[in-house]
Amino acid sequence: MPSIRRGVRASWWIVLFPLFFVLHGVNENYGLISFPIAVGLIAKYLLICGLFYLGSLLLLKDAFKGSMLTAYFTLVFFFFGTLHDFLKENFPQSAILSYKVLLPILVVVTGLTYGMIRYKSSRLVIYNRYIRNLCSLLVLLEVLSFGFHFLRHDGRKNDLAAINGLPPPKECKTQSKPDIYFIVLDAYASSASLKSEFGFDNTGLDSAFQSAHFFVSKASQSNYNVTPFSLASTFSLNYLRRDLGGDTITSNLFLGAMETFKQNPLTVFFKSQGYTLHNYGCFEVLDAPLNTKPYFPDTHKMLIDNQTLYTRIKRDIGWNFQLSSLSGEFVVPKSFEEARAYHLFRNDYNWQHLIAEFKKPDEGPKFVYAHMELPHEPFYLNGDGSFASDTAILKGTFDPRRGYIEQTKFANRLLLQLLPLVKNETGRERVVIIEGDHGYKFFSKQEEPVKGFANLNAYYFSDGDYRMLYDGISPVNSFRVVLNKYFCQSVPLLGDSTVYLYNPDRLLK
């Protein structure tokens, strides 16, 4: 019994490591980490710490020594990402950044630490007490910090919407409410950009738009060059609140844009007008449930989990361990095939449901948002819908410019199926907006701030009255025009401009 009590006294504080780590992540990203995510991470990390402790006990046969070795393992596990980021920031050209150098150093340090704990144990009780008290203090500080954030309502900082929102809607009883379709083809560039940058002639689609009586903003540019920021701005009918020009995108900021889009004022307005909302998109929208997995479903969790040793190695070099069989032959990982299958399923699901919405009989006003990740990467498809070379994609020998044009051709095939369905034979008014949320994304760093914004931007009003539109209108003004034209509003149009966000390594869309 005394030995059990001694073991508990020596090791109970190990549970403080995951508590501190998750609480710190929650405070650092306050308002973006939900309670279920935080609890799930704590449970997972407690299990990992328990396994570390059991392994340490088996190695050292001593509670104090086991707790100290566990402390070392947990420090490395939880704070490897922080160390790696520090090295990248302060020694960007150093060889130590390579995992071929860093991991062997880590193995050597682990061996030395194990030897010191095993053979130099005279002061372990003092070290144990010191780390226990330090961890207790750190957890207490994080709890107090959480309370401070809670009392100040700091979660509001994640809302990037403009402070000066739209004026209260005016009563409008004289006009019928049109069905409204907003269709996003991710990264679809303007025909002028396709011609000048790729030598691709898109006049076939231009003619199809003209035959279907669309207005095409030939000089349009997206307002932002990254998807959630572009969508948040379009659905907020405004530029985003913060001065983001030239900023480097972080996961925290990225999620802030997703949350801003989720709680946008446009769908709130349509719902107040009696509209049924249909979300065949890529992100969650309040009161418009998403029936497929959202893009970046694990981003909230990864704000914390990405700092751990396992996840960081898996993210950075894990794919190296999946491309070869035991015989050394190249193999396509099952995870790649599964990711491609679901990606294509989601695109097809969204598109087929969009087509079905056009064919449905009149059922009252509806707002339909559909989003296809086309012609945006990953470049899985050729122009005829067949698979591109998975080997070339995985080995990095695939030409992204060619892949982009091939998926542009495939997107055009879909649009040519859609355009004949736009006109409503029953006479009910329709609004259809088809846009690229930004342009092509693989220009050089010098070219991208200028060339990456040119986007497809086409409008269909069933009455054919396009007097409120003009060449060069950008997405931030799209729904300002719709509200003014169909809902008796008098919202002034904004200046059409672009806001460039630096997207390091293009890890985020």
C-alpha positions as CSV (number, residue, x, y, z in Angstrom):
1,M,0.0,0.0,0.0
2,P,2.8,2.6,0.8
3,S,4.4,1.9,-2.6
4,I,1.1,2.6,-4.3
5,R,0.6,5.9,-2.4
6,R,4.2,6.8,-3.2
7,G,3.6,6.1,-6.9
8,V,0.4,8.2,-6.9
9,R,2.2,11.1,-5.2
10,A,5.0,10.8,-7.8
11,S,2.9,10.7,-10.9
12,W,-0.6,12.2,-10.5
13,W,0.6,15.6,-11.9
14,I,1.3,14.0,-15.3
15,V,-2.4,14.7,-16.1
16,L,-1.6,18.4,-15.9
17,F,0.4,18.3,-19.1
18,P,-2.6,17.6,-21.4
19,L,-4.8,20.0,-19.4
20,F,-2.3,22.8,-19.8
21,F,-1.6,22.0,-23.4
22,V,-5.3,22.0,-24.4
23,L,-6.2,25.0,-22.2
24,H,-3.4,27.0,-23.7
25,G,-4.5,26.1,-27.2
26,V,-8.1,27.1,-26.3
27,N,-7.0,30.5,-24.9
28,E,-4.7,31.1,-27.8
29,N,-7.5,30.5,-30.2
30,Y,-10.4,31.6,-28.0
31,G,-13.8,31.2,-29.5
32,L,-12.6,28.8,-32.2
33,I,-12.3,25.6,-30.2
34,S,-15.6,24.1,-29.2
35,F,-16.1,22.3,-25.9
36,P,-16.5,18.8,-27.5
37,I,-13.2,19.3,-29.4
38,A,-11.4,20.4,-26.3
39,V,-12.7,17.5,-24.2
40,G,-11.9,15.0,-27.0
41,L,-8.3,16.2,-27.2
42,I,-7.9,16.1,-23.4
43,A,-9.1,12.5,-23.4
44,K,-6.8,11.5,-26.2
45,Y,-3.8,13.1,-24.6
46,L,-4.5,11.6,-21.2
47,L,-4.5,8.2,-22.8
48,I,-1.2,9.0,-24.5
49,C,0.3,10.2,-21.3
50,G,-0.9,7.1,-19.5
51,L,0.8,4.9,-22.1
52,F,4.0,6.9,-21.7
53,Y,3.9,6.4,-18.0
54,L,3.2,2.6,-18.2
55,G,6.1,2.3,-20.6
56,S,8.4,4.3,-18.4
57,L,7.5,2.2,-15.4
58,L,8.2,-1.0,-17.3
59,L,11.6,0.4,-18.2
60,L,12.7,1.9,-14.9
61,K,10.7,-0.1,-12.2
62,D,10.4,3.1,-10.1
63,A,7.5,5.6,-9.7
64,F,9.7,8.7,-9.4
65,K,12.0,7.7,-12.3
66,G,9.0,6.7,-14.4
67,S,7.3,10.0,-13.7
68,M,10.4,12.0,-14.7
69,L,10.9,10.0,-17.9
70,T,7.2,10.5,-18.7
71,A,7.6,14.2,-18.1
72,Y,10.4,14.2,-20.8
73,F,8.3,12.2,-23.3
74,T,5.3,14.5,-22.8
75,L,7.3,17.6,-23.2
76,V,8.8,16.4,-26.5
77,F,5.4,15.1,-27.7
78,F,3.4,18.3,-26.9
79,F,6.0,21.0,-27.6
80,F,7.9,19.6,-30.6
81,G,5.8,21.8,-33.0
82,T,6.6,24.9,-31.0
83,L,10.3,24.1,-31.1
84,H,10.2,23.4,-34.8
85,D,8.4,26.7,-35.5
86,F,10.9,28.5,-33.4
87,L,13.8,27.0,-35.4
88,K,12.1,27.8,-38.7
89,E,11.6,31.4,-37.7
90,N,15.1,32.1,-36.4
91,F,17.2,29.7,-38.5
92,P,15.4,29.5,-41.8
93,Q,18.3,28.2,-43.8
94,S,19.7,25.8,-41.1
95,A,20.2,22.1,-41.8
96,I,18.7,21.4,-38.4
97,L,15.2,22.1,-39.9
98,S,15.6,18.9,-41.9
99,Y,13.9,15.9,-40.2
100,K,17.0,13.9,-41.3
101,V,19.0,15.9,-38.9
102,L,16.4,16.8,-36.3
103,L,15.0,13.3,-35.6
104,P,18.5,11.7,-35.0
105,I,19.3,14.6,-32.6
106,L,16.1,13.9,-30.8
107,V,16.9,10.2,-30.5
108,V,20.4,11.0,-29.0
109,V,18.9,13.5,-26.5
110,T,16.3,10.9,-25.5
111,G,19.0,8.4,-24.9
112,L,21.0,10.8,-22.7
113,T,17.9,11.8,-20.7
114,Y,17.0,8.1,-20.1
115,G,20.5,7.5,-18.9
116,M,20.5,10.4,-16.5
117,I,17.2,9.5,-15.0
118,R,18.1,5.8,-14.6
119,Y,21.6,6.3,-13.1
120,K,21.6,9.7,-11.5
121,S,18.5,9.6,-9.3
122,S,19.7,11.4,-6.1
123,R,17.7,14.6,-6.8
124,L,14.7,13.1,-8.6
125,V,12.3,13.9,-5.7
126,I,13.2,17.6,-5.8
127,Y,12.9,17.7,-9.6
128,N,9.6,15.9,-9.4
129,R,8.2,18.4,-6.8
130,Y,9.4,21.3,-8.9
131,I,7.8,20.1,-12.2
132,R,4.6,19.3,-10.3
133,N,4.3,22.8,-8.8
134,L,5.2,24.4,-12.1
135,C,2.6,22.5,-14.0
136,S,0.0,23.3,-11.3
137,L,0.8,27.0,-11.6
138,L,0.6,26.9,-15.4
139,V,-2.8,25.2,-15.4
140,L,-4.1,27.7,-12.9
141,L,-2.9,30.6,-15.0
142,E,-4.6,29.1,-18.1
143,V,-7.9,28.7,-16.2
144,L,-7.7,32.4,-15.1
145,S,-6.9,33.4,-18.6
146,F,-9.9,31.5,-19.9
147,G,-12.1,33.3,-17.4
148,F,-10.6,36.6,-18.5
149,H,-11.4,35.9,-22.2
150,F,-14.9,34.8,-21.2
151,L,-15.7,37.9,-19.3
152,R,-14.4,40.1,-22.1
153,H,-16.4,38.2,-24.8
154,D,-13.1,37.9,-26.8
155,G,-14.7,35.4,-29.1
156,R,-16.2,38.3,-31.0
157,K,-12.7,39.1,-32.3
158,N,-13.0,36.1,-34.7
159,D,-15.8,37.9,-36.6
160,L,-14.1,39.6,-39.5
161,A,-17.3,41.2,-40.8
162,A,-17.3,45.0,-41.3
163,I,-18.4,46.9,-38.2
164,N,-20.7,49.1,-40.3
165,G,-23.0,46.4,-41.4
166,L,-26.0,46.8,-43.7
167,P,-28.9,49.1,-42.8
168,P,-32.2,47.5,-41.5
169,P,-34.1,46.0,-44.5
170,K,-37.0,48.1,-45.9
171,E,-40.5,46.7,-46.3
172,C,-41.0,45.5,-49.9
173,K,-44.5,44.3,-50.9
174,T,-44.7,45.3,-54.5
175,Q,-42.3,42.8,-56.1
176,S,-42.3,39.0,-56.3
177,K,-39.4,37.3,-54.6
178,P,-37.1,35.5,-57.2
179,D,-35.5,32.2,-56.7
180,I,-31.8,32.9,-56.2
181,Y,-28.9,30.6,-57.2
182,F,-25.4,31.4,-56.2
183,I,-22.9,29.0,-57.9
184,V,-19.2,29.1,-57.1
185,L,-16.6,27.4,-59.3
186,D,-13.6,27.5,-57.1
187,A,-10.6,29.4,-58.7
188,Y,-12.3,29.8,-62.1
189,A,-10.4,32.6,-63.8
190,S,-11.8,35.1,-66.3
191,S,-11.7,34.3,-70.0
192,A,-9.2,37.1,-70.5
193,S,-6.9,35.6,-67.9
194,L,-7.3,32.1,-69.4
195,K,-6.3,33.5,-72.8
196,S,-3.4,35.7,-71.7
197,E,-1.9,33.4,-69.1
198,F,-2.6,30.0,-70.5
199,G,-3.3,30.5,-74.2
200,F,-6.7,28.9,-73.6
201,D,-9.6,30.0,-75.8
202,N,-12.8,30.1,-73.7
203,T,-15.0,31.7,-76.3
204,G,-17.2,28.6,-76.5
205,L,-18.4,29.2,-72.9
206,D,-18.6,33.0,-73.5
207,S,-20.9,32.3,-76.4
208,A,-23.0,29.9,-74.3
209,F,-23.4,32.6,-71.6
210,Q,-24.5,35.1,-74.3
211,S,-27.0,32.7,-75.8
212,A,-28.5,32.1,-72.3
213,H,-28.8,35.9,-71.9
214,F,-26.3,36.3,-69.1
215,F,-24.4,39.5,-68.2
216,V,-20.7,38.7,-67.9
217,S,-18.4,41.1,-66.0
218,K,-15.4,40.6,-68.2
219,A,-13.1,42.8,-66.2
220,S,-14.2,41.3,-62.8
221,Q,-11.6,40.6,-60.1
222,S,-12.3,38.8,-56.9
223,N,-12.0,40.9,-53.7
224,Y,-9.9,38.3,-51.9
225,N,-7.6,35.6,-53.2
226,V,-8.5,32.9,-50.6
227,T,-11.8,31.1,-50.6
228,P,-13.3,31.7,-47.1
229,F,-12.3,35.4,-47.1
230,S,-13.8,35.8,-50.5
231,L,-17.0,34.1,-49.6
232,A,-17.3,35.9,-46.2
233,S,-16.9,39.2,-48.0
234,T,-19.5,38.3,-50.7
235,F,-22.1,37.1,-48.2
236,S,-21.4,40.0,-45.9
237,L,-21.9,42.4,-48.8
238,N,-18.8,44.2,-47.6
239,Y,-15.1,44.1,-47.3
240,L,-13.9,42.4,-44.1
241,R,-13.4,44.4,-41.0
242,R,-9.7,44.0,-40.5
243,D,-7.1,45.6,-42.7
244,L,-5.8,42.4,-44.0
245,G,-3.9,43.6,-47.1
246,G,-0.6,41.8,-47.3
247,D,-1.2,39.8,-44.1
248,T,0.1,36.3,-43.8
249,I,-2.8,33.8,-43.3
250,T,-2.7,31.8,-40.2
251,S,-5.0,28.9,-39.3
252,N,-6.5,31.2,-36.7
253,L,-7.4,33.9,-39.2
254,F,-8.5,31.3,-41.7
255,L,-11.0,29.9,-39.2
256,G,-12.1,33.4,-38.4
257,A,-13.1,33.8,-42.0
258,M,-15.0,30.5,-42.0
259,E,-16.9,31.6,-38.9
260,T,-17.7,35.0,-40.5
261,F,-19.1,33.2,-43.5
262,K,-21.1,30.8,-41.3
263,Q,-22.9,33.7,-39.5
264,N,-23.2,35.9,-42.6
265,P,-26.0,38.6,-42.8
266,L,-27.1,37.6,-46.3
267,T,-28.7,34.2,-45.5
268,V,-30.2,35.8,-42.3
269,F,-31.8,38.4,-44.6
270,F,-33.2,35.8,-47.0
271,K,-34.6,33.7,-44.1
272,S,-36.3,36.8,-42.7
273,Q,-37.9,37.2,-46.2
274,G,-39.4,33.7,-46.1
275,Y,-36.8,32.0,-48.2
276,T,-35.9,28.3,-47.9
277,L,-32.1,27.9,-47.7
278,H,-30.2,25.2,-49.5
279,N,-26.5,24.7,-48.9
280,Y,-24.6,22.5,-51.4
281,G,-21.4,24.3,-50.6
282,C,-18.1,23.8,-48.8
283,F,-18.6,25.4,-45.4
284,E,-21.2,25.4,-42.7
285,V,-23.9,28.1,-42.9
286,L,-26.4,28.9,-40.0
287,D,-29.9,27.6,-40.7
288,A,-28.7,25.9,-43.9
289,P,-27.4,22.4,-43.0
290,L,-24.6,20.9,-45.0
291,N,-25.2,17.3,-46.0
292,T,-21.6,16.5,-47.0
293,K,-18.3,16.8,-45.0
294,P,-17.2,20.5,-45.0
295,Y,-13.9,21.4,-46.5
296,F,-11.2,21.4,-43.8
297,P,-13.3,19.5,-41.2
298,D,-10.4,19.1,-38.8
299,T,-9.0,22.6,-38.9
300,H,-10.4,23.6,-35.5
301,K,-8.9,20.6,-33.9
302,M,-5.6,21.0,-35.7
303,L,-5.1,24.4,-34.2
304,I,-3.9,22.4,-31.1
305,D,-3.1,19.0,-32.4
306,N,-0.7,20.2,-35.1
307,Q,1.8,21.1,-32.4
308,T,2.3,17.5,-31.3
309,L,5.3,15.4,-32.4
310,Y,3.2,12.7,-34.1
311,T,0.9,15.1,-36.0
312,R,3.7,17.4,-37.1
313,I,5.8,14.4,-38.5
314,K,2.7,12.9,-40.1
315,R,1.9,16.3,-41.8
316,D,5.4,17.1,-43.0
317,I,6.9,13.8,-44.0
318,G,4.3,11.1,-43.4
319,W,3.6,10.7,-47.1
320,N,7.1,9.4,-47.6
321,F,6.2,6.3,-45.7
322,Q,3.1,5.6,-47.8
323,L,4.5,5.7,-51.3
324,S,6.7,2.6,-51.2
325,S,5.9,-1.1,-50.5
326,L,8.2,-3.4,-48.6
327,S,9.8,-4.3,-51.9
328,G,10.6,-0.6,-52.6
329,E,8.0,-0.3,-55.4
330,F,5.9,2.8,-55.8
331,V,2.4,2.3,-54.5
332,V,-0.6,4.6,-54.5
333,P,-1.7,5.0,-50.8
334,K,-5.2,4.0,-49.9
335,S,-5.6,7.3,-48.2
336,F,-5.0,9.1,-51.5
337,E,-7.7,7.0,-53.2
338,E,-10.1,7.5,-50.4
339,A,-9.5,11.3,-50.4
340,R,-10.0,11.5,-54.2
341,A,-13.2,9.4,-54.1
342,Y,-14.8,11.6,-51.5
343,H,-13.6,14.8,-53.1
344,L,-15.2,13.7,-56.4
345,F,-18.3,12.5,-54.6
346,R,-18.8,15.8,-52.9
347,N,-18.4,17.7,-56.2
348,D,-20.9,15.4,-57.9
349,Y,-23.3,15.5,-55.0
350,N,-23.3,19.3,-55.0
351,W,-23.7,19.5,-58.8
352,Q,-26.5,17.0,-59.1
353,H,-28.5,18.6,-56.3
354,L,-28.0,22.0,-57.9
355,I,-29.4,20.6,-61.2
356,A,-32.3,19.1,-59.3
357,E,-33.1,22.5,-57.7
358,F,-33.4,24.0,-61.2
359,K,-35.8,21.3,-62.2
360,K,-38.0,21.4,-59.2
361,P,-41.5,22.8,-59.5
362,D,-42.1,26.2,-57.9
363,E,-42.3,25.8,-54.1
364,G,-41.9,29.3,-52.8
365,P,-38.8,31.5,-52.8
366,K,-35.5,29.7,-52.2
367,F,-31.8,30.6,-52.0
368,V,-29.5,27.9,-53.3
369,Y,-25.8,28.1,-52.7
370,A,-23.7,25.5,-54.6
371,H,-19.9,25.2,-54.5
372,M,-17.7,22.9,-56.7
373,E,-14.0,22.6,-56.1
374,L,-13.3,23.1,-59.8
375,P,-11.1,24.0,-61.6
376,H,-9.2,24.3,-58.3
377,E,-6.6,21.7,-57.3
378,P,-6.4,18.8,-56.5
379,F,-6.2,18.2,-60.2
380,Y,-7.8,14.7,-60.2
381,L,-9.6,15.0,-63.5
382,N,-8.9,15.4,-67.2
383,G,-11.2,17.5,-69.4
384,D,-13.3,14.4,-70.3
385,G,-13.8,13.4,-66.7
386,S,-11.2,10.6,-66.7
387,F,-8.6,10.4,-63.9
388,A,-5.3,12.3,-64.2
389,S,-2.2,10.4,-63.4
390,D,-2.1,9.7,-59.6
391,T,1.5,8.7,-59.9
392,A,2.5,12.1,-61.3
393,I,0.4,13.9,-58.7
394,L,2.0,12.0,-55.8
395,K,5.6,12.2,-57.1
396,G,5.2,15.9,-57.8
397,T,5.9,15.7,-61.5
398,F,2.4,16.9,-62.4
399,D,2.2,20.2,-64.2
400,P,-0.4,22.3,-62.3
401,R,-1.0,24.6,-65.2
402,R,-2.0,21.7,-67.4
403,G,-4.1,20.2,-64.6
404,Y,-5.9,23.5,-64.1
405,I,-6.8,23.8,-67.8
406,E,-8.0,20.2,-67.9
407,Q,-10.3,20.8,-65.0
408,T,-11.4,24.1,-66.6
409,K,-12.5,22.1,-69.6
410,F,-14.4,19.7,-67.3
411,A,-16.1,22.6,-65.5
412,N,-17.1,23.9,-68.9
413,R,-18.8,20.6,-69.7
414,L,-20.9,21.0,-66.5
415,L,-21.8,24.6,-67.2
416,L,-22.9,23.7,-70.7
417,Q,-25.3,21.2,-69.1
418,L,-26.6,23.8,-66.7
419,L,-27.2,26.9,-68.8
420,P,-30.2,25.6,-70.8
421,L,-31.9,25.0,-67.4
422,V,-31.6,28.6,-66.2
423,K,-34.7,30.0,-67.8
424,N,-37.8,29.2,-65.8
425,E,-40.7,28.3,-68.1
426,T,-43.3,28.9,-65.3
427,G,-42.6,32.6,-65.3
428,R,-41.3,32.8,-61.7
429,E,-38.4,35.2,-61.6
430,R,-34.9,33.9,-61.2
431,V,-31.5,35.3,-60.3
432,V,-28.4,33.2,-61.1
433,I,-24.9,34.2,-60.2
434,I,-22.0,32.1,-61.4
435,E,-18.5,33.1,-60.2
436,G,-15.0,32.0,-59.4
437,D,-14.3,33.0,-55.8
438,H,-10.8,33.9,-57.0
439,G,-8.5,33.2,-60.0
440,Y,-5.7,30.8,-60.7
441,K,-3.5,30.3,-57.6
442,F,-0.1,29.0,-58.9
443,F,1.5,32.1,-60.2
444,S,4.8,33.1,-58.7
445,K,4.9,35.2,-55.6
446,Q,5.7,38.3,-57.7
447,E,2.8,37.6,-60.2
448,E,0.1,36.4,-57.8
449,P,-0.8,39.7,-56.1
450,V,-1.8,41.0,-59.6
451,K,-2.8,38.0,-61.6
452,G,-4.5,35.8,-59.1
453,F,-7.8,37.8,-58.8
454,A,-9.1,37.8,-62.4
455,N,-12.3,35.7,-62.0
456,L,-15.4,34.4,-63.8
457,N,-18.4,36.6,-62.8
458,A,-21.7,36.1,-64.7
459,Y,-25.2,37.1,-63.8
460,Y,-28.7,36.1,-65.0
461,F,-31.8,38.2,-64.2
462,S,-34.9,36.6,-65.7
463,D,-36.3,40.0,-66.7
464,G,-33.1,40.8,-68.7
465,D,-32.7,44.2,-67.0
466,Y,-29.0,44.6,-66.3
467,R,-28.9,48.4,-65.9
468,M,-27.6,48.1,-62.3
469,L,-24.6,46.0,-63.5
470,Y,-21.4,47.1,-65.1
471,D,-18.3,45.6,-66.5
472,G,-15.8,45.2,-63.7
473,I,-18.4,44.7,-61.0
474,S,-16.9,42.4,-58.3
475,P,-18.4,39.9,-55.9
476,V,-18.6,42.4,-53.0
477,N,-21.3,44.2,-54.9
478,S,-23.2,41.3,-56.3
479,F,-25.8,41.0,-53.6
480,R,-26.0,44.7,-53.1
481,V,-27.4,44.9,-56.6
482,V,-29.8,42.0,-56.0
483,L,-31.1,43.6,-52.8
484,N,-31.6,46.9,-54.5
485,K,-33.2,45.4,-57.6
486,Y,-35.6,42.8,-56.0
487,F,-36.0,43.9,-52.4
488,C,-36.6,47.6,-52.6
489,Q,-33.3,48.4,-50.7
490,S,-31.1,51.3,-51.4
491,V,-27.7,50.0,-50.4
492,P,-24.9,52.0,-52.0
493,L,-22.3,50.1,-54.2
494,L,-18.8,49.9,-52.9
495,G,-15.6,50.5,-54.8
496,D,-14.3,47.4,-56.6
497,S,-10.9,46.6,-55.2
498,T,-8.7,43.6,-54.3
499,V,-7.1,42.6,-51.0
500,Y,-4.1,40.3,-51.3
501,L,-3.4,37.8,-48.5
502,Y,-0.1,36.0,-48.4
503,N,-0.8,32.2,-48.2
504,P,2.5,30.5,-47.2
505,D,3.2,27.3,-49.0
506,R,-0.4,27.5,-50.3
507,L,-1.4,25.1,-47.4
508,L,-4.8,26.8,-47.2
509,K,-7.2,27.5,-50.1
